[in-house]
Each structure stands twice: as structure tokens, then as C-alpha cells.
Amino acid sequence: THAATSTSSQIYRIKSGVILTRPPLLTRDLTPFEESFYFYQKRLNERLTAPFRKDFYFKKDTASDLDWRIKLKERHGVPAKDIGRYNPRGRMAWNDEVLVGSHTSTREQMVEKLIADAEMRVSEDGEEIPAEDRVPVEKPMPRRTEADEKGDVKRLDRALDKTLYLVVKKKVENVEGGAEKKAQWMFPTGVVPTDDGLHETAARILAESAGVNMNTWIVGRVPVAHHVVRPVFGQKDGALLKKGEKIFFLKGRIMAGQADLTDNLHDLVDFKWLTQEELRSTLAEEYFESVKGMFAER
């Protein structure tokens, strides 16, 4: 009956929001099956390709040639650095599968083997370098950062193999009777003026909420999700007590910079960069259900 007596524009406010994302910076971790499969492919490749010709790469009796011989001996004559003790030309070449429980195909084992092989064992004058005098090879940076270890959800250099989403929290509001309304986490959102498009409002709201010290991009002009907050009517007379909201979310990307709530125009007091799994436990259930369809797989 309320809808019949009041138009939608009278009982709803149209809002535009931004789901600002930082895409994954690393590939995800491989499953044990994937590690074994790719490792098997490497061994299969060694069987099918032409034999390694060291004379093409190393001049005889040079420092690099001597270094190669030392490392080849340590690998039991296997030219490849990261396929374990396997001879693709021998009579047991068919036995190229990794046994259950073996760590030969794990990422950690691969990195260890490649780093050990990268150390120079022979000096420029052809003398073997003692172990204590070798220059250590710099190891790759860990996949988990300092922000991951500390659980710092305000930093962007965390959860590098997942998408991060910016959420903000408003200042606690006072409601009737002096009670306080519990602040909830949400995406940056604001009212759409009559002379603005959704994408224009989204870009403006993002700057007003999280500052201008971010290099961002609004992806397209079409909403990727929407959320409806129902209006509140009086039980006795049916009068409109509080307008509802129709919020249309546009997708955004951050390329550089960081959110800064200083002097924001929307009474925001806090922000977080969260993964999809963290959003599920942070956002209100109905709110999350409205937007979950646009989340990336990881």
C-alpha cells in the first residue's frame, strides 16, 4: 500500500558506491597435485628434447666450464637443475614420476636447488672457491610480508595472492532516545545528485572519502552490484519515517597510493583492505549477499 501511494523517488534515495580493489600481485600457491604435474612435465621435456650440448655454452677449461662440471657431478650427471636425481637418457628414463610423500617437486625444494646451483664455485683464475668464501645468492622475497605477519589490514602489501577490497566505517550515529546506532563497515558510498551520473558520483565519493593520494580508475560506467535498504514507515498512520536507499556499486582499481581519511567529508573514522573471506565476516550479512556476485575468484 505504501508503494501505491508514494513514488519510488519519494521514498528512496539513489546512492553510488565504489568497490575499490587491489588485484593479486602474485600467482596463488600450487596444490600438491599441480606441483607434481608440472614437475612431471619438466622430466618429460628432458626425455623428449635434444641432449644438452655443453660445448655450445661453455668454452673448454674456462672458469664457467669448470664450475659446470662440479655442479653436474653433484647432480649425478643430470643437466637440468630442478628435476631431481633423474637421468632422461638412461635405461630407467621411463621411471619419471615422483613417489608419494616426496618433497622433490615442492616450491621450497626447487628454490633451494636453484639457489645452490647459482653460487659460483670456481674463481676467474680457475681455482675452486672454498665454501666459506663463496658469495651467497640472494634468496627470493617471501610470499608472506611483514603486514601479513602483523595482521595489519590497513596496508596494501599483504595477501599478495588475493584481491583486496577497501571498506570504511562511519562515525557512530545517535538515534531516537539518545541511543547509539552501531557503526557498520561498508564500501565508500554517497548520494547521487540529479545532475551527476553514477560513475561521476562514484569517483567524487572516493576522493571525498579516502583522499586524493591514490591513483585509481573507475572500471566502466555500469554498476556491478546493487543493494537495497527498505524505507521505514509508521505502524499506525503509515507515514514515512525514514527513506530507503538504492545503492549502485561501480568497480574501481587502485594502482598506487593509499587511503587517507584525514578531513574526509563523510564522517569516516576507519578503513581496511580486506580479502573476500575477511569481508564475509566483516560486512553485514545482507550487505555482503548483495555484492558477493562481483567478487573475483581470489
N, C-alpha and C positions, 0 to 999 in steps of 0.2 A: 504493500500500500504506500509505503514511503517513496518507492521508486516511481510510482504512478503519479504522485503529487509533486515531486521535485525532479528537476532535470539533473543529469549526471554532473554537469558543470557547477551546479549549485551545491552539491553535497560531496564532491570530490575535488581535491587539489591535484594537479598534474605535476609530478616531480621527475627530474632526471638525475640519474646516478652514474658513477663511474666504477667499473670493476677493473682497477688498475693492477696489472700483472707484471711480474719479472719472470721471463721464461727460464727453463732449465739451462744451466751453463755446462753441465756435464751429462754424458750418457748415463743411463741407470746401471746399477750393478747387474752383472750377468748371473743367471741362475746356474746351479751346478751342471745341469744338462747342457746349457748353452756353452759353458766353458769347455766341457768335454767335446761337444760337437765341433767348435772352432779349432780346438786342439787336434782333433782327428783330421780336419780339413788341411791343417798345416802338414801333418805327416803324410797325408795322401798326396799333397802337392809335391813333397820331396820325392815321392816314388815316381811321379809322372813327368816331372820336369827333367831337363838335361842335367847331367852331373855338374857340380860346381868346379870351375876351372880357376884355380888359384893363380896360375901364371898370368892370367889376364888382369888380375887386380894387384898382385904383389910381385915386385921385381926380386929376383932371386938374391938371397943372403942380405937383404936390406933389413933395417930395424923392424919395419912393418911385417916383413916375411917371417922373421924370427918370432915376433910376437904372435903371429897367426899359428905357427907350428906349436908353440907352447899351449895355446888355448885349444887347438884342435886335439892335442893329446889329452888334455883334461876332459874334453867332451867325448873321449873314446872314439875319435875319428869321425864324429858327426859334424858336418859343416854348419848346419843350422844351429843357432844359438839357443832356441827356446822350445825344442821338441823333445827334450829329454834324451835318455840313452836309447837311441833307435837308429838302426842302420837301414836306410831305404834301399840299399843295393845288395844287402846280404841275403842269405838263404832264409832268414826269419823276417823278411820285409813285410810279409803278409800279417804279421802279428803287430798291428799298429794301433790297437785300441787300448785305452787306459783302463787299468783294473779298478774295480770298485774300492773306494777308500783312498785312492792315490791322490796326492796333492800336486802332481806334476802339472796339471792343467790350470791350476788356480792363478789368479792375477798376482797374488803376492809372490808365488814361486817364479812366475815369468819375470816380474820386475827384478827380483833378486838375481836371476841368471843373467839378464841383460846388463845390469849394473856391474856385476862381477866381470863380465866379458868386456865391458867398455874401458876397464882400467888398463893403462899401458904397462906392459910387463918388461919391455926392453927399451933401453935408453937410445939416444940418437947414435951413439958410438957402438951399438951392438951388444952392450952388456946387459945381462938380466938385472932388473931392479929388485932389491930386497923388499919384502912385504912391508916393512916399516917405513920405507922411503917412497912408496907409491903414492901418487896424488889421488885421493879418493874422488869418485864420481858423485856429483850432486844428485841426490835422490828426488824423484817427483814429489810435488807437494801432496799432502794427504787429502783425501776426498772430504774428510770432515774438518771444518775450520774451527778457529777459536770461538766464533759465535755459536757454533753447534755445541761445543763442549760446555760453554757457559749458559746455554739456553737463552741467548739474547735474541728475542723476537723482534727487536727494532732494527736490526742490521740486515742488509741485503746479501751479505756474503755468508749465507747459511743455506742448508738444504739445497746444495748446488745442483742436485739431480732432479729437483722438483720445481713446479711453478709456485711462486709466492704471490699472495694477494694482499693488497692494502686494505685494512679495516680501521675504523676510527670510532671513538667513543665520545658522546656528548656529555656536557656537564649535567649533574643531577638536577632534575626539574621538580619544582614544588607543585602539588596538585591540591584539589579542594580539601579543606580540613587541616591544612598545614603538613600533610604527609608528603614524603618524598617519593617520586617515581624512580624506580631502579633504572640506571643508565644501561643501555644495551649497545653491543658492538654492531656496526653496520658499515656499509660502503659509503664513501662521500656522496651526499645527496642534497639537492636543493630544489626549490620551486622554479618552474619554467615560466618566465614572463610571456605575455601574449605576443611580443614581437621577437621572440627567440625560438630557434629550433632546438630539438633535443640535444644534438651534438654540440651546439654552441653553448648551451647551458652546462652540459657535462664538462666541457673544457674550462669554463669560468668557475664552476663549483670546485673543480680540482685545484685550481690556482688559489681560490679563496680559502680552501680547507687546508691544503698541505703545502702551501707556499709555491714560489716560482723557481726555486732552486732545484728543479727536476727537468730533465729532458724527456718529455712524454709525447705520446702520439695517440690520438683517438682513432681507433680502427673502424672506419666506416661511419655511416650515419644512421644505421638501422639498429634498433635495440636487440640485444642478445638474450635478455631475460626481463621479466617484469614481476612486480609484487604489489598486491592489493591489500590495503588496510581499510576495513569496513568503517563506515561512519557510525556515530553513536547517537541514538535517538532517545528521547524521554519515554519512560514506560507508560505514563498516564496520558499525556497530550500528544505524544509523537513528535515533539519539537526537536529540531536538530541541535544536539548538544555539542558535537564535535565533528568536523568534516573528516571524511575519509581521505585516503591517499592512493593514487595510482602512480607507482614508481617504475620508470622505464630505464633499464641499465644499458649503458654502452660499454664496450670493451676498450681498454686502454693499455698501452705498453710503456714501461719506463726503460730508457736506455742508459741514463746516467743521473747522478744526483741522489737526493734523499728527502724524505718528507720532513717538513718543519711546521709545527703547529703554532709557532710564535705569531701573535697578532692575527690569528685566523678569525674569520667573520661568522663562524657557525658554532661558537661555544664548544669547540672540541678540546678535550683535555688529554687525550692519549691516542696512540696509534700502534699498530702491529703489522708485521709482514708474516702471514701465516700460510701454511700449506693447506691443501684441500682437507686432509684428515683433521688438522687443527681447527679449521673453520667449522667443521661439523659439531665440535664440542664447544665452540665459542659463540656462534650466531644462534639466535632464537630458532627453534625447530621449524616453524612455519616459514620464516625468512629464508633459511637455508634450503628448504624444499623448493622455494620459488626460483632460486638461482642456480641450483646444482647442475641443471642441464647444460650450462655453458662452460663448466669446468673442464680443463684439459685432462687427458688420461693420467698424467703425472705432473 
